[in-house]
Amino acid sequence: MDKISITQEEDGTLHNAETFVLDKLFNKDGSEDYFVNMRELMASIDNTTMSPLLDQAIEELIAESLIHSIDGENYQITPDGISELKSRKSEPIPL
């Protein structure tokens, strides 16, 4: 099987999409029962460019146990996801 090569630019774009998802799932009010319906989130963005990235970002975040879903439609950030989001927000912005 051939390994898929991800360019640095694609990797950075995926990283940004993951951060976007984590940020949208982070509940600023602190409720632990806070779920976000991804269909509603995806309907609010540019589907031609962001939709494929969000699907991939969601898959990656689930694989890393940073988000989870009980029903496949509504997603919740995990405590590890909150820590990762805080870490990403403290990263320097590349020039």
N, C-alpha and C positions, 0 to 999 in steps of 0.2 A: 504494500500500500504506500502511495506517495504521501509525503508529509506536506501539509499546506503551509506555505510560507506567508507570514504576515509582515508587511512592511512596517517600519517604525511609525509612519503616518497613520496607517490603519490601526495599529496597536494604540496609538494616542487617541484616536477617534473613538475606539471601543472603550477605552479607559474613561473618556469624557461621558459617553453614553451610560456606562455603569454608574459613574458618580451622579449623573442626572437622575437615574432610577433610585439610587440610594437616598438622594436628597428628597425626592418626591414621596418616598415611603417613610421618611423620618417624621415622626409626629412631634411637632413643636410643643404640643400641649402635655406630653408625657403619658398619655393613655397607652396601656399595654395592649389593648384590644383594637388597635388602629390598623385597618386594612385598606388597601387602595385597589380599585378595580383597574387593571391594566388596559382594558378596552377603552375606558373613559380617558385614561392618560394618553393612549395612542391616538385617540380621536382629536386630541387637542394640539397635536404636533404636525409637522410637515411629513406626511406619509411617504413621499417619494424618496427622501433621504434618510430620515430618522427611523422609520418603522423597521427596516431590516436590522439596523444596529440595535434597536431596543430589544428585539427578539433574541439576538445573540447575547446582548448584555444580561438579559434576564436569565438565560440559560447558564451563563458563566457565574452569575451571582448565586444562583441556586446550587450549582456544583461546588462553590466555595462555602456554602452554608451561610451566606451573608443575608439572604432573604429566603422566605419559604411561603408555600401556599398549601392550604388544606384542600381546596377545590379546583385548582388550576386556573382560576380567574381572578381571585382576590389575593393580593400579596402583602406580606408583612416583613418588615426589616427585623433581623435578629440582633441580639446584643453584640455579636461579633460584627454585624453590619454597621451598627452605630459607631463602634470603635473604628472601623475602617473608614467610614465617612468622615469622622473627625480627623483621622490621619490624613486623608486626601485633601481636606480643606486647609490643612496646615502646610501642605506641600508648596514649595515656591512655584510660581507660574512661569513656565518656560518662555523665553523671549524669542 
